[in-house]
């Protein structure tokens, strides 16, 4: 399974997921980093972007921080 390096910016005006020049991804999320809301929104956004089921996307590490490793299906 491929692993994405994602930098998360919660409490943004709009939700976006964009690839950066260095190969990492920047996720701007509307949800605040409270009670896992931002993580749930991140999983939905990644699933929508890569057209896969939300259940196939997982946060491998960094669930409590701004830098996360997210797995997606092949």
mmCIF file of the N, C-alpha and C atoms, coordinates in Angstrom:
data_MODEL
# 
_entry.id   MODEL 
# 
loop_
_atom_site.group_PDB 
_atom_site.id 
_atom_site.type_symbol 
_atom_site.label_atom_id 
_atom_site.label_alt_id 
_atom_site.label_comp_id 
_atom_site.label_asym_id 
_atom_site.label_entity_id 
_atom_site.label_seq_id 
_atom_site.pdbx_PDB_ins_code 
_atom_site.Cartn_x 
_atom_site.Cartn_y 
_atom_site.Cartn_z 
_atom_site.occupancy 
_atom_site.B_iso_or_equiv 
_atom_site.pdbx_formal_charge 
_atom_site.auth_seq_id 
_atom_site.auth_comp_id 
_atom_site.auth_asym_id 
_atom_site.auth_atom_id 
_atom_site.pdbx_PDB_model_num 
ATOM 1   N N  . UNK A 1 1  ? 0.837   -1.190 0.000  1.00 0.00 ? 1  UNK A N  1 
ATOM 2   C CA . UNK A 1 1  ? 0.000   0.000  0.000  1.00 0.00 ? 1  UNK A CA 1 
ATOM 3   C C  . UNK A 1 1  ? 0.878   1.248  0.000  1.00 0.00 ? 1  UNK A C  1 
ATOM 4   N N  . UNK A 1 2  ? 0.594   2.177  -0.886 1.00 0.00 ? 2  UNK A N  1 
ATOM 5   C CA . UNK A 1 2  ? 1.354   3.436  -0.898 1.00 0.00 ? 2  UNK A CA 1 
ATOM 6   C C  . UNK A 1 2  ? 1.110   4.250  0.375  1.00 0.00 ? 2  UNK A C  1 
ATOM 7   N N  . UNK A 1 3  ? 2.118   4.991  0.785  1.00 0.00 ? 3  UNK A N  1 
ATOM 8   C CA . UNK A 1 3  ? 2.008   5.832  1.976  1.00 0.00 ? 3  UNK A CA 1 
ATOM 9   C C  . UNK A 1 3  ? 2.203   7.284  1.564  1.00 0.00 ? 3  UNK A C  1 
ATOM 10  N N  . UNK A 1 4  ? 1.264   8.139  1.964  1.00 0.00 ? 4  UNK A N  1 
ATOM 11  C CA . UNK A 1 4  ? 1.353   9.572  1.689  1.00 0.00 ? 4  UNK A CA 1 
ATOM 12  C C  . UNK A 1 4  ? 1.875   10.291 2.920  1.00 0.00 ? 4  UNK A C  1 
ATOM 13  N N  . UNK A 1 5  ? 2.788   11.239 2.715  1.00 0.00 ? 5  UNK A N  1 
ATOM 14  C CA . UNK A 1 5  ? 3.233   12.116 3.792  1.00 0.00 ? 5  UNK A CA 1 
ATOM 15  C C  . UNK A 1 5  ? 2.343   13.352 3.726  1.00 0.00 ? 5  UNK A C  1 
ATOM 16  N N  . UNK A 1 6  ? 1.559   13.602 4.768  1.00 0.00 ? 6  UNK A N  1 
ATOM 17  C CA . UNK A 1 6  ? 0.572   14.676 4.732  1.00 0.00 ? 6  UNK A CA 1 
ATOM 18  C C  . UNK A 1 6  ? 0.822   15.660 5.866  1.00 0.00 ? 6  UNK A C  1 
ATOM 19  N N  . UNK A 1 7  ? 0.870   16.944 5.521  1.00 0.00 ? 7  UNK A N  1 
ATOM 20  C CA . UNK A 1 7  ? 0.908   18.009 6.527  1.00 0.00 ? 7  UNK A CA 1 
ATOM 21  C C  . UNK A 1 7  ? -0.518  18.551 6.629  1.00 0.00 ? 7  UNK A C  1 
ATOM 22  N N  . UNK A 1 8  ? -1.047  18.600 7.836  1.00 0.00 ? 8  UNK A N  1 
ATOM 23  C CA . UNK A 1 8  ? -2.436  18.986 8.042  1.00 0.00 ? 8  UNK A CA 1 
ATOM 24  C C  . UNK A 1 8  ? -2.525  20.383 8.648  1.00 0.00 ? 8  UNK A C  1 
ATOM 25  N N  . UNK A 1 9  ? -3.413  21.194 8.078  1.00 0.00 ? 9  UNK A N  1 
ATOM 26  C CA . UNK A 1 9  ? -3.720  22.514 8.630  1.00 0.00 ? 9  UNK A CA 1 
ATOM 27  C C  . UNK A 1 9  ? -5.214  22.539 8.947  1.00 0.00 ? 9  UNK A C  1 
ATOM 28  N N  . UNK A 1 10 ? -5.576  22.327 10.213 1.00 0.00 ? 10 UNK A N  1 
ATOM 29  C CA . UNK A 1 10 ? -6.991  22.325 10.584 1.00 0.00 ? 10 UNK A CA 1 
ATOM 30  C C  . UNK A 1 10 ? -7.563  23.734 10.661 1.00 0.00 ? 10 UNK A C  1 
ATOM 31  N N  . UNK A 1 11 ? -8.883  23.816 10.759 1.00 0.00 ? 11 UNK A N  1 
ATOM 32  C CA . UNK A 1 11 ? -9.618  25.080 10.907 1.00 0.00 ? 11 UNK A CA 1 
ATOM 33  C C  . UNK A 1 11 ? -9.391  26.030 9.731  1.00 0.00 ? 11 UNK A C  1 
ATOM 34  N N  . UNK A 1 12 ? -9.300  25.483 8.528  1.00 0.00 ? 12 UNK A N  1 
ATOM 35  C CA . UNK A 1 12 ? -9.145  26.304 7.325  1.00 0.00 ? 12 UNK A CA 1 
ATOM 36  C C  . UNK A 1 12 ? -10.527 26.689 6.797  1.00 0.00 ? 12 UNK A C  1 
ATOM 37  N N  . UNK A 1 13 ? -10.565 27.629 5.869  1.00 0.00 ? 13 UNK A N  1 
ATOM 38  C CA . UNK A 1 13 ? -11.845 28.053 5.288  1.00 0.00 ? 13 UNK A CA 1 
ATOM 39  C C  . UNK A 1 13 ? -12.447 27.007 4.378  1.00 0.00 ? 13 UNK A C  1 
ATOM 40  N N  . UNK A 1 14 ? -11.585 26.348 3.605  1.00 0.00 ? 14 UNK A N  1 
ATOM 41  C CA . UNK A 1 14 ? -12.055 25.308 2.677  1.00 0.00 ? 14 UNK A CA 1 
ATOM 42  C C  . UNK A 1 14 ? -11.217 24.047 2.853  1.00 0.00 ? 14 UNK A C  1 
ATOM 43  N N  . UNK A 1 15 ? -11.788 22.911 2.509  1.00 0.00 ? 15 UNK A N  1 
ATOM 44  C CA . UNK A 1 15 ? -11.061 21.645 2.586  1.00 0.00 ? 15 UNK A CA 1 
ATOM 45  C C  . UNK A 1 15 ? -10.411 21.360 1.241  1.00 0.00 ? 15 UNK A C  1 
ATOM 46  N N  . UNK A 1 16 ? -9.084  21.226 1.252  1.00 0.00 ? 16 UNK A N  1 
ATOM 47  C CA . UNK A 1 16 ? -8.359  20.910 0.024  1.00 0.00 ? 16 UNK A CA 1 
ATOM 48  C C  . UNK A 1 16 ? -7.243  19.922 0.324  1.00 0.00 ? 16 UNK A C  1 
ATOM 49  N N  . UNK A 1 17 ? -6.843  19.191 -0.701 1.00 0.00 ? 17 UNK A N  1 
ATOM 50  C CA . UNK A 1 17 ? -5.706  18.289 -0.606 1.00 0.00 ? 17 UNK A CA 1 
ATOM 51  C C  . UNK A 1 17 ? -4.865  18.532 -1.848 1.00 0.00 ? 17 UNK A C  1 
ATOM 52  N N  . UNK A 1 18 ? -3.640  19.014 -1.653 1.00 0.00 ? 18 UNK A N  1 
ATOM 53  C CA . UNK A 1 18 ? -2.793  19.370 -2.793 1.00 0.00 ? 18 UNK A CA 1 
ATOM 54  C C  . UNK A 1 18 ? -1.397  18.792 -2.627 1.00 0.00 ? 18 UNK A C  1 
ATOM 55  N N  . UNK A 1 19 ? -0.832  18.328 -3.741 1.00 0.00 ? 19 UNK A N  1 
ATOM 56  C CA . UNK A 1 19 ? 0.537   17.801 -3.724 1.00 0.00 ? 19 UNK A CA 1 
ATOM 57  C C  . UNK A 1 19 ? 1.523   18.960 -3.763 1.00 0.00 ? 19 UNK A C  1 
ATOM 58  N N  . UNK A 1 20 ? 2.544   18.880 -2.945 1.00 0.00 ? 20 UNK A N  1 
ATOM 59  C CA . UNK A 1 20 ? 3.577   19.912 -2.875 1.00 0.00 ? 20 UNK A CA 1 
ATOM 60  C C  . UNK A 1 20 ? 4.738   19.544 -3.809 1.00 0.00 ? 20 UNK A C  1 
ATOM 61  N N  . UNK A 1 21 ? 5.620   20.507 -4.047 1.00 0.00 ? 21 UNK A N  1 
ATOM 62  C CA . UNK A 1 21 ? 6.757   20.283 -4.946 1.00 0.00 ? 21 UNK A CA 1 
ATOM 63  C C  . UNK A 1 21 ? 7.701   19.198 -4.445 1.00 0.00 ? 21 UNK A C  1 
ATOM 64  N N  . UNK A 1 22 ? 7.805   19.033 -3.112 1.00 0.00 ? 22 UNK A N  1 
ATOM 65  C CA . UNK A 1 22 ? 8.724   18.046 -2.550 1.00 0.00 ? 22 UNK A CA 1 
ATOM 66  C C  . UNK A 1 22 ? 8.116   16.639 -2.467 1.00 0.00 ? 22 UNK A C  1 
ATOM 67  N N  . UNK A 1 23 ? 6.900   16.455 -2.991 1.00 0.00 ? 23 UNK A N  1 
ATOM 68  C CA . UNK A 1 23 ? 6.278   15.137 -3.009 1.00 0.00 ? 23 UNK A CA 1 
ATOM 69  C C  . UNK A 1 23 ? 5.343   14.866 -1.841 1.00 0.00 ? 23 UNK A C  1 
ATOM 70  N N  . UNK A 1 24 ? 5.337   15.748 -0.856 1.00 0.00 ? 24 UNK A N  1 
ATOM 71  C CA . UNK A 1 24 ? 4.407   15.584 0.256  1.00 0.00 ? 24 UNK A CA 1 
ATOM 72  C C  . UNK A 1 24 ? 3.059   16.187 -0.123 1.00 0.00 ? 24 UNK A C  1 
ATOM 73  N N  . UNK A 1 25 ? 2.073   16.012 0.726  1.00 0.00 ? 25 UNK A N  1 
ATOM 74  C CA . UNK A 1 25 ? 0.733   16.531 0.484  1.00 0.00 ? 25 UNK A CA 1 
ATOM 75  C C  . UNK A 1 25 ? 0.369   17.528 1.573  1.00 0.00 ? 25 UNK A C  1 
ATOM 76  N N  . UNK A 1 26 ? -0.391  18.551 1.221  1.00 0.00 ? 26 UNK A N  1 
ATOM 77  C CA . UNK A 1 26 ? -0.888  19.540 2.180  1.00 0.00 ? 26 UNK A CA 1 
ATOM 78  C C  . UNK A 1 26 ? -2.401  19.416 2.224  1.00 0.00 ? 26 UNK A C  1 
ATOM 79  N N  . UNK A 1 27 ? -2.922  19.122 3.404  1.00 0.00 ? 27 UNK A N  1 
ATOM 80  C CA . UNK A 1 27 ? -4.368  19.002 3.590  1.00 0.00 ? 27 UNK A CA 1 
ATOM 81  C C  . UNK A 1 27 ? -4.845  20.171 4.450  1.00 0.00 ? 27 UNK A C  1 
ATOM 82  N N  . UNK A 1 28 ? -5.694  20.999 3.876  1.00 0.00 ? 28 UNK A N  1 
ATOM 83  C CA . UNK A 1 28 ? -6.323  22.071 4.637  1.00 0.00 ? 28 UNK A CA 1 
ATOM 84  C C  . UNK A 1 28 ? -7.734  21.593 4.952  1.00 0.00 ? 28 UNK A C  1 
ATOM 85  N N  . UNK A 1 29 ? -8.057  21.557 6.236  1.00 0.00 ? 29 UNK A N  1 
ATOM 86  C CA . UNK A 1 29 ? -9.315  20.974 6.675  1.00 0.00 ? 29 UNK A CA 1 
ATOM 87  C C  . UNK A 1 29 ? -10.172 21.996 7.396  1.00 0.00 ? 29 UNK A C  1 
ATOM 88  N N  . UNK A 1 30 ? -11.484 21.952 7.162  1.00 0.00 ? 30 UNK A N  1 
ATOM 89  C CA . UNK A 1 30 ? -12.408 22.853 7.845  1.00 0.00 ? 30 UNK A CA 1 
ATOM 90  C C  . UNK A 1 30 ? -12.536 22.507 9.324  1.00 0.00 ? 30 UNK A C  1 
ATOM 91  N N  . UNK A 1 31 ? -12.472 21.241 9.648  1.00 0.00 ? 31 UNK A N  1 
ATOM 92  C CA . UNK A 1 31 ? -12.700 20.774 11.014 1.00 0.00 ? 31 UNK A CA 1 
ATOM 93  C C  . UNK A 1 31 ? -11.590 21.204 11.960 1.00 0.00 ? 31 UNK A C  1 
ATOM 94  N N  . UNK A 1 32 ? -11.946 21.468 13.222 1.00 0.00 ? 32 UNK A N  1 
ATOM 95  C CA . UNK A 1 32 ? -10.937 21.772 14.230 1.00 0.00 ? 32 UNK A CA 1 
ATOM 96  C C  . UNK A 1 32 ? -10.273 20.477 14.712 1.00 0.00 ? 32 UNK A C  1 
ATOM 97  N N  . UNK A 1 33 ? -9.072  20.569 15.285 1.00 0.00 ? 33 UNK A N  1 
ATOM 98  C CA . UNK A 1 33 ? -8.390  19.359 15.762 1.00 0.00 ? 33 UNK A CA 1 
ATOM 99  C C  . UNK A 1 33 ? -8.922  18.930 17.133 1.00 0.00 ? 33 UNK A C  1 
ATOM 100 N N  . UNK A 1 34 ? -10.229 18.669 17.211 1.00 0.00 ? 34 UNK A N  1 
ATOM 101 C CA . UNK A 1 34 ? -10.871 18.316 18.477 1.00 0.00 ? 34 UNK A CA 1 
ATOM 102 C C  . UNK A 1 34 ? -11.622 17.002 18.309 1.00 0.00 ? 34 UNK A C  1 
ATOM 103 N N  . UNK A 1 35 ? -11.444 16.086 19.233 1.00 0.00 ? 35 UNK A N  1 
ATOM 104 C CA . UNK A 1 35 ? -12.164 14.807 19.247 1.00 0.00 ? 35 UNK A CA 1 
ATOM 105 C C  . UNK A 1 35 ? -12.024 14.022 17.942 1.00 0.00 ? 35 UNK A C  1 
ATOM 106 N N  . UNK A 1 36 ? -10.896 14.145 17.264 1.00 0.00 ? 36 UNK A N  1 
ATOM 107 C CA . UNK A 1 36 ? -10.653 13.383 16.045 1.00 0.00 ? 36 UNK A CA 1 
ATOM 108 C C  . UNK A 1 36 ? -11.427 13.862 14.822 1.00 0.00 ? 36 UNK A C  1 
ATOM 109 N N  . UNK A 1 37 ? -12.058 15.033 14.900 1.00 0.00 ? 37 UNK A N  1 
ATOM 110 C CA . UNK A 1 37 ? -12.845 15.531 13.763 1.00 0.00 ? 37 UNK A CA 1 
ATOM 111 C C  . UNK A 1 37 ? -11.973 15.803 12.550 1.00 0.00 ? 37 UNK A C  1 
ATOM 112 N N  . UNK A 1 38 ? -10.806 16.401 12.764 1.00 0.00 ? 38 UNK A N  1 
ATOM 113 C CA . UNK A 1 38 ? -9.913  16.714 11.647 1.00 0.00 ? 38 UNK A CA 1 
ATOM 114 C C  . UNK A 1 38 ? -9.385  15.419 11.008 1.00 0.00 ? 38 UNK A C  1 
ATOM 115 N N  . UNK A 1 39 ? -9.071  14.420 11.822 1.00 0.00 ? 39 UNK A N  1 
ATOM 116 C CA . UNK A 1 39 ? -8.603  13.142 11.270 1.00 0.00 ? 39 UNK A CA 1 
ATOM 117 C C  . UNK A 1 39 ? -9.687  12.471 10.440 1.00 0.00 ? 39 UNK A C  1 
ATOM 118 N N  . UNK A 1 40 ? -10.921 12.508 10.917 1.00 0.00 ? 40 UNK A N  1 
ATOM 119 C CA . UNK A 1 40 ? -12.028 11.908 10.164 1.00 0.00 ? 40 UNK A CA 1 
ATOM 120 C C  . UNK A 1 40 ? -12.227 12.632 8.837  1.00 0.00 ? 40 UNK A C  1 
ATOM 121 N N  . UNK A 1 41 ? -12.138 13.967 8.864  1.00 0.00 ? 41 UNK A N  1 
ATOM 122 C CA . UNK A 1 41 ? -12.287 14.730 7.625  1.00 0.00 ? 41 UNK A CA 1 
ATOM 123 C C  . UNK A 1 41 ? -11.132 14.431 6.671  1.00 0.00 ? 41 UNK A C  1 
ATOM 124 N N  . UNK A 1 42 ? -9.927  14.264 7.204  1.00 0.00 ? 42 UNK A N  1 
ATOM 125 C CA . UNK A 1 42 ? -8.768  13.928 6.369  1.00 0.00 ? 42 UNK A CA 1 
ATOM 126 C C  . UNK A 1 42 ? -8.984  12.596 5.659  1.00 0.00 ? 42 UNK A C  1 
ATOM 127 N N  . UNK A 1 43 ? -9.459  11.592 6.367  1.00 0.00 ? 43 UNK A N  1 
ATOM 128 C CA . UNK A 1 43 ? -9.697  10.280 5.756  1.00 0.00 ? 43 UNK A CA 1 
ATOM 129 C C  . UNK A 1 43 ? -10.739 10.385 4.640  1.00 0.00 ? 43 UNK A C  1 
ATOM 130 N N  . UNK A 1 44 ? -11.804 11.160 4.865  1.00 0.00 ? 44 UNK A N  1 
ATOM 131 C CA . UNK A 1 44 ? -12.827 11.354 3.834  1.00 0.00 ? 44 UNK A CA 1 
ATOM 132 C C  . UNK A 1 44 ? -12.253 12.062 2.614  1.00 0.00 ? 44 UNK A C  1 
ATOM 133 N N  . UNK A 1 45 ? -11.439 13.096 2.854  1.00 0.00 ? 45 UNK A N  1 
ATOM 134 C CA . UNK A 1 45 ? -10.858 13.882 1.767  1.00 0.00 ? 45 UNK A CA 1 
ATOM 135 C C  . UNK A 1 45 ? -9.895  13.030 0.928  1.00 0.00 ? 45 UNK A C  1 
ATOM 136 N N  . UNK A 1 46 ? -9.068  12.236 1.581  1.00 0.00 ? 46 UNK A N  1 
ATOM 137 C CA . UNK A 1 46 ? -8.126  11.370 0.860  1.00 0.00 ? 46 UNK A CA 1 
ATOM 138 C C  . UNK A 1 46 ? -8.899  10.315 0.059  1.00 0.00 ? 46 UNK A C  1 
ATOM 139 N N  . UNK A 1 47 ? -9.912  9.732  0.660  1.00 0.00 ? 47 UNK A N  1 
ATOM 140 C CA . UNK A 1 47 ? -10.710 8.718  -0.041 1.00 0.00 ? 47 UNK A CA 1 
ATOM 141 C C  . UNK A 1 47 ? -11.395 9.316  -1.269 1.00 0.00 ? 47 UNK A C  1 
ATOM 142 N N  . UNK A 1 48 ? -11.934 10.517 -1.133 1.00 0.00 ? 48 UNK A N  1 
ATOM 143 C CA . UNK A 1 48 ? -12.601 11.175 -2.253 1.00 0.00 ? 48 UNK A CA 1 
ATOM 144 C C  . UNK A 1 48 ? -11.590 11.505 -3.358 1.00 0.00 ? 48 UNK A C  1 
ATOM 145 N N  . UNK A 1 49 ? -10.421 12.014 -2.972 1.00 0.00 ? 49 UNK A N  1 
ATOM 146 C CA . UNK A 1 49 ? -9.393  12.408 -3.942 1.00 0.00 ? 49 UNK A CA 1 
ATOM 147 C C  . UNK A 1 49 ? -8.874  11.215 -4.739 1.00 0.00 ? 49 UNK A C  1 
ATOM 148 N N  . UNK A 1 50 ? -8.638  10.091 -4.055 1.00 0.00 ? 50 UNK A N  1 
ATOM 149 C CA . UNK A 1 50 ? -8.075  8.915  -4.720 1.00 0.00 ? 50 UNK A CA 1 
ATOM 150 C C  . UNK A 1 50 ? -9.150  7.913  -5.145 1.00 0.00 ? 50 UNK A C  1 
ATOM 151 N N  . UNK A 1 51 ? -10.402 8.294  -5.032 1.00 0.00 ? 51 UNK A N  1 
ATOM 152 C CA . UNK A 1 51 ? -11.553 7.469  -5.455 1.00 0.00 ? 51 UNK A CA 1 
ATOM 153 C C  . UNK A 1 51 ? -11.490 6.057  -4.894 1.00 0.00 ? 51 UNK A C  1 
ATOM 154 N N  . UNK A 1 52 ? -11.442 5.969  -3.586 1.00 0.00 ? 52 UNK A N  1 
ATOM 155 C CA . UNK A 1 52 ? -11.457 4.671  -2.929 1.00 0.00 ? 52 UNK A CA 1 
ATOM 156 C C  . UNK A 1 52 ? -12.398 4.759  -1.723 1.00 0.00 ? 52 UNK A C  1 
ATOM 157 N N  . UNK A 1 53 ? -12.656 3.633  -1.110 1.00 0.00 ? 53 UNK A N  1 
ATOM 158 C CA . UNK A 1 53 ? -13.538 3.621  0.056  1.00 0.00 ? 53 UNK A CA 1 
ATOM 159 C C  . UNK A 1 53 ? -12.830 4.222  1.264  1.00 0.00 ? 53 UNK A C  1 
ATOM 160 N N  . UNK A 1 54 ? -13.603 4.917  2.080  1.00 0.00 ? 54 UNK A N  1 
ATOM 161 C CA . UNK A 1 54 ? -13.039 5.542  3.283  1.00 0.00 ? 54 UNK A CA 1 
ATOM 162 C C  . UNK A 1 54 ? -12.428 4.478  4.206  1.00 0.00 ? 54 UNK A C  1 
ATOM 163 N N  . UNK A 1 55 ? -13.004 3.286  4.202  1.00 0.00 ? 55 UNK A N  1 
ATOM 164 C CA . UNK A 1 55 ? -12.508 2.202  5.061  1.00 0.00 ? 55 UNK A CA 1 
ATOM 165 C C  . UNK A 1 55 ? -11.139 1.686  4.613  1.00 0.00 ? 55 UNK A C  1 
ATOM 166 N N  . UNK A 1 56 ? -10.742 1.980  3.370  1.00 0.00 ? 56 UNK A N  1 
ATOM 167 C CA . UNK A 1 56 ? -9.447  1.529  2.856  1.00 0.00 ? 56 UNK A CA 1 
ATOM 168 C C  . UNK A 1 56 ? -8.322  2.509  3.167  1.00 0.00 ? 56 UNK A C  1 
ATOM 169 N N  . UNK A 1 57 ? -8.667  3.698  3.666  1.00 0.00 ? 57 UNK A N  1 
ATOM 170 C CA . UNK A 1 57 ? -7.680  4.727  3.992  1.00 0.00 ? 57 UNK A CA 1 
ATOM 171 C C  . UNK A 1 57 ? -7.443  4.706  5.493  1.00 0.00 ? 57 UNK A C  1 
ATOM 172 N N  . UNK A 1 58 ? -6.180  4.778  5.906  1.00 0.00 ? 58 UNK A N  1 
ATOM 173 C CA . UNK A 1 58 ? -5.873  4.736  7.335  1.00 0.00 ? 58 UNK A CA 1 
ATOM 174 C C  . UNK A 1 58 ? -4.699  5.648  7.664  1.00 0.00 ? 58 UNK A C  1 
ATOM 175 N N  . UNK A 1 59 ? -4.726  6.190  8.872  1.00 0.00 ? 59 UNK A N  1 
ATOM 176 C CA . UNK A 1 59 ? -3.598  6.977  9.364  1.00 0.00 ? 59 UNK A CA 1 
ATOM 177 C C  . UNK A 1 59 ? -2.627  6.006  10.021 1.00 0.00 ? 59 UNK A C  1 
ATOM 178 N N  . UNK A 1 60 ? -1.467  5.828  9.394  1.00 0.00 ? 60 UNK A N  1 
ATOM 179 C CA . UNK A 1 60 ? -0.483  4.869  9.891  1.00 0.00 ? 60 UNK A CA 1 
ATOM 180 C C  . UNK A 1 60 ? 0.260   5.426  11.097 1.00 0.00 ? 60 UNK A C  1 
ATOM 181 N N  . UNK A 1 61 ? 0.607   6.714  11.057 1.00 0.00 ? 61 UNK A N  1 
ATOM 182 C CA . UNK A 1 61 ? 1.270   7.345  12.198 1.00 0.00 ? 61 UNK A CA 1 
ATOM 183 C C  . UNK A 1 61 ? 0.991   8.842  12.173 1.00 0.00 ? 61 UNK A C  1 
ATOM 184 N N  . UNK A 1 62 ? 1.130   9.473  13.324 1.00 0.00 ? 62 UNK A N  1 
ATOM 185 C CA . UNK A 1 62 ? 0.956   10.914 13.427 1.00 0.00 ? 62 UNK A CA 1 
ATOM 186 C C  . UNK A 1 62 ? -0.459  11.364 13.690 1.00 0.00 ? 62 UNK A C  1 
ATOM 187 N N  . UNK A 1 63 ? -1.315  10.505 14.227 1.00 0.00 ? 63 UNK A N  1 
ATOM 188 C CA . UNK A 1 63 ? -2.718  10.858 14.448 1.00 0.00 ? 63 UNK A CA 1 
ATOM 189 C C  . UNK A 1 63 ? -2.874  12.063 15.371 1.00 0.00 ? 63 UNK A C  1 
ATOM 190 N N  . UNK A 1 64 ? -1.911  12.293 16.256 1.00 0.00 ? 64 UNK A N  1 
ATOM 191 C CA . UNK A 1 64 ? -2.011  13.413 17.189 1.00 0.00 ? 64 UNK A CA 1 
ATOM 192 C C  . UNK A 1 64 ? -1.209  14.634 16.778 1.00 0.00 ? 64 UNK A C  1 
ATOM 193 N N  . UNK A 1 65 ? -0.599  14.609 15.601 1.00 0.00 ? 65 UNK A N  1 
ATOM 194 C CA . UNK A 1 65 ? 0.242   15.728 15.183 1.00 0.00 ? 65 UNK A CA 1 
ATOM 195 C C  . UNK A 1 65 ? -0.156  16.285 13.836 1.00 0.00 ? 65 UNK A C  1 
ATOM 196 N N  . UNK A 1 66 ? 0.594   17.265 13.364 1.00 0.00 ? 66 UNK A N  1 
ATOM 197 C CA . UNK A 1 66 ? 0.308   17.890 12.068 1.00 0.00 ? 66 UNK A CA 1 
ATOM 198 C C  . UNK A 1 66 ? 0.862   17.090 10.897 1.00 0.00 ? 66 UNK A C  1 
ATOM 199 N N  . UNK A 1 67 ? 1.899   16.300 11.139 1.00 0.00 ? 67 UNK A N  1 
ATOM 200 C CA . UNK A 1 67 ? 2.494   15.496 10.067 1.00 0.00 ? 67 UNK A CA 1 
ATOM 201 C C  . UNK A 1 67 ? 2.024   14.059 10.220 1.00 0.00 ? 67 UNK A C  1 
ATOM 202 N N  . UNK A 1 68 ? 1.364   13.549 9.188  1.00 0.00 ? 68 UNK A N  1 
ATOM 203 C CA . UNK A 1 68 ? 0.779   12.218 9.253  1.00 0.00 ? 68 UNK A CA 1 
ATOM 204 C C  . UNK A 1 68 ? 1.252   11.371 8.080  1.00 0.00 ? 68 UNK A C  1 
ATOM 205 N N  . UNK A 1 69 ? 1.259   10.065 8.299  1.00 0.00 ? 69 UNK A N  1 
ATOM 206 C CA . UNK A 1 69 ? 1.513   9.105  7.225  1.00 0.00 ? 69 UNK A CA 1 
ATOM 207 C C  . UNK A 1 69 ? 0.206   8.385  6.998  1.00 0.00 ? 69 UNK A C  1 
ATOM 208 N N  . UNK A 1 70 ? -0.316  8.501  5.798  1.00 0.00 ? 70 UNK A N  1 
ATOM 209 C CA . UNK A 1 70 ? -1.632  7.942  5.473  1.00 0.00 ? 70 UNK A CA 1 
ATOM 210 C C  . UNK A 1 70 ? -1.468  6.875  4.402  1.00 0.00 ? 70 UNK A C  1 
ATOM 211 N N  . UNK A 1 71 ? -2.060  5.702  4.635  1.00 0.00 ? 71 UNK A N  1 
ATOM 212 C CA . UNK A 1 71 ? -2.002  4.633  3.643  1.00 0.00 ? 71 UNK A CA 1 
ATOM 213 C C  . UNK A 1 71 ? -3.243  4.653  2.767  1.00 0.00 ? 71 UNK A C  1 
ATOM 214 N N  . UNK A 1 72 ? -3.031  4.368  1.479  1.00 0.00 ? 72 UNK A N  1 
ATOM 215 C CA . UNK A 1 72 ? -4.127  4.272  0.526  1.00 0.00 ? 72 UNK A CA 1 
ATOM 216 C C  . UNK A 1 72 ? -3.982  2.966  -0.235 1.00 0.00 ? 72 UNK A C  1 
ATOM 217 N N  . UNK A 1 73 ? -5.073  2.440  -0.816 1.00 0.00 ? 73 UNK A N  1 
ATOM 218 C CA . UNK A 1 73 ? -4.959  1.185  -1.579 1.00 0.00 ? 73 UNK A CA 1 
ATOM 219 C C  . UNK A 1 73 ? -4.238  1.403  -2.903 1.00 0.00 ? 73 UNK A C  1 
ATOM 220 N N  . UNK A 1 74 ? -3.694  0.313  -3.449 1.00 0.00 ? 74 UNK A N  1 
ATOM 221 C CA . UNK A 1 74 ? -2.990  0.384  -4.746 1.00 0.00 ? 74 UNK A CA 1 
ATOM 222 C C  . UNK A 1 74 ? -3.917  0.725  -5.869 1.00 0.00 ? 74 UNK A C  1 
# 
